[in-house]
């Protein structure tokens, strides 16, 4: 593993990134990737997402992740086969400029928010 600058300011520790996919409701591990930490986070999610689709044999999945899943390319990968995502959207760049308008649009009732359910349990809305 490569060593180098890290967010915790400890250059003496190895850098690595772990992407994992787990199935609900038990949290059973479905797939996992481990990558060197000196590369960008954003493109690492897509190969795992595609592999999970092949393993599961269907789309319409709910993907939950950190802010790296908010990258435009990753969101497009999720939206194309009608998968869903739950991820914090960083308030930077164009997102920061448009965010208030998006919230106002939902609050005003146009367009209507889409709710994602698992039986009687609400999974998310957007």
N, C-alpha and C positions, 0 to 999 in steps of 0.2 A: 504494500500500500504506500502511496506517496505521502510524504510529510510536507508541511508548509503552513502558511497563514490560515488561521481559522477564526470563526466568529468569537470563540472564547479566548482568543489571544494566546493559545498554547501551540506553538509551532513544533513542539516535541511529540505530538500525538498524530497518529495516522488519520488521513482524511478518507472518509467513505460515505456513500449514500446507499440507503436501503429503501427499496420500494416493495411493499407487500400488499397482497390482495387476500382478504378474508371473507368468508361467506357468513351471512347472518342466518339464524339468530345465535349460533354458537361461537362465532368468531374463528371458525376453522380455517387454517391457512390453505389457500388455493394455489398461490404462486408467489414467488419472491425473486427479486433481482438485487444484486449487490454490485455497485459500480465504484470506481475511484472517485474521490471527492473533489478533485480539482476541475471537473467539468461542470457545465451549466445544468441546473436542475430540470428546467422546462422540458427538454426533449426526452427525458428518461421515463416519463409516465406512459407515453403512447405505446411502446412495445409491450409493456405489461398489460395494459388495457386490451390490446388486440389479442394477446395470448389467453387472457381470461375469457374473452368471447369465444375463442376456439374451444377451450376446455369446457365451458358451460353449454356451448351449442346454441346460444340464442342472444338476442339483443334486448333492449328495454331494461338494462341494468341500472342501478343507482350506484354511482361512484362517489365516494367521499374522500377528500384529500386536503392537503395544505394549500397554501397560496400558489404553489407551482402549477397546480391543475387549472388555475385561472388564466394561464397563457392562452392566447387566441387559438393557436394551432391545436392545443389539447382540447379546448372547448369545442372546436370544429370536429375533431375526431370523435367526441362523445355525441354531438348532436346529429351527425350524419346518419347513423343507424338508429336514431331515436333513443339513445341512452340518456340518462339524467345525471347531473352532478350536484354535489353539495360541497362547496369550497368557499373560503373567504376570498373576496375579490379585493386586491390591493388598491388603495385609493391613491393611485399615481397616474400620471399621464392622462390619456383620453378618458379613462374610467373616472378619475377624480373630477374632470370637467362635466361629465354627463350624469354622475351618480344621483345628484339631487333631482334632476329631471325624471330619471327612472323611478325614483321613490314617489314623486308627485303623481306620476302617471298611474302607478298602482293604487295609491291612496284615492285618487279621483275615480277609480273604477274602470279605467280604460287603458290597456286591455285588462281583462280579468285575470287574476293570478291562477296558475295551475297548481292544484294540490296533488301530491303523490301519496297514495295510501297502500298499506299492506293489511288487507282485511279492514279492521276497525282502527288500526294504528296509523296515525299521520306520520309519514316519513319526512316530508318537507314541502315547501311551496316556493314558487318563483314566477 
